[in-house]
Amino acid sequence: MSTPNSNDPNGFTPFGLHKNLMRGVRAAGYENPRPIQAESIPAILEGRDVLGLAQTGTGKTAAFALPVIHHIMNQTTRESRVLVLAPTRELANQIAEEFQTFSQYTDVTGMTIYGGVSMGNQISSLRRRPDVIVGCPGRVLDLMQQGHLKLNSLDTLILDEADHMFDMGFLPDIKKILSRLPKNRQNLLFSATMPKDIRHLATDLLSDPHVVELADKAPVSTIDHALYRIPEKRKRDLLHVILDRDDFDSAIIFTRTKHRAKRLADQLSKAGHRSAALQGNMSQSQRDRAMRGFRERTFDILVATDIAARGLDVEKVSHVINFDVPNTPEAYTHRIGRTGRSEREGIAFTFVTGEDIGWVRATERMIGSKIERRREEGFEPDQEARSSSRSKNGNGRSNGSRSGSSRSNGSRSNGSRSKPKNSSSRKSRGQSSSRSRR
Ligand code: AMP
């Protein structure tokens, strides 16, 4: 690709997109296509179905938006030609905004359709026959069934975050929508993961799809990582159990706040561990001292906030422990990447309370696989609704321990090192970072 320049997004030129669409690409500030765009745009322009295995953040919106806007610009009649189904209002809005950015110098129009807002406005917008409709399945189906949304001229159907829509129970609605669409159309399906039902849907929906599979954001395979479902108030006890195990050598422990980092570091020191805090309230020289002490092993434990999650490169950290889950799924990979460096094995545990379930789902979606659940005898899952008497006897069952590994593999509860369950599948996906299949 030629060198990008702010006035000419050269990287997109070879796609042959309409010049007014290219103005939109420039307005979005895009200079070079992302891998998913480079792989998908030509195939979509050719009219092929596409199966994109990619999560939000990879650039998949532009991967489908640009070629479909280009198609619409070549049409002479005004009809709703593109339907994008997305799991949440936020995502629908985000997609619609991106369409709007790209099509701002064209006469392509669009609208969003989702529940929780007045139907009246949506019905009157539909009368103007927008080219692109971005919506959530429930309201889209309602409006179709009521006869307000007619998609007889639909050219392209896009299912975005299909696995997420499935998790949210939208599959029956999606199937009903599909049964009402014209049969002759292009189908694009994007999903971060491919559980069985999505595979079936893809098989039914897509004809000879061009498959784009991105190298996933999974942690490196030398990291043995797992979740512990644990009530907030028992986190410290579980931490002590882990730190007392034979395989413990050194750890970075992440907390949510500066205050928690400081307090936990103090508590660990009082309990006889050589620990230091690393958090944003410390002066630079204090932070340097903590880092140096950890590198030189004056301390075995660094209790840190996320300022330490990125870039920190310390050799031979045996454990990363997320005492609190990070704010974002992406931060998970950054944090646990502090261990298992340079081909060394590392262990990363994350303490998860009942409030963190949404984060767990989002993180698993991002890394494209389920994170193993482990349990430690005597440590109960955080089920506030359950009686505290059950939480004392150690027999409660955890939602979080659905994965067979945690229960069927009781020996794991001692934290013994083992190969990550899905390292081989991760590798095979990583190798074919972007491929097409006939
Ligand atoms: P998405 O995965 O579509 O949600 O995109 C993630 C983010 O990447 C969004 O903020 C996009 O605006 C941005 N993005 C997507 N493609 C490009 C590109 N080719 N150049 C620069 N930014 C991009």
Residues whose N, C-alpha, C, O or C-beta is under 5 A from the ligand:
A	BS01	AMP	G29 Y30 E31 N32 P33 R34 Q55 T56 G57 T58 G59 K60 T61 A62
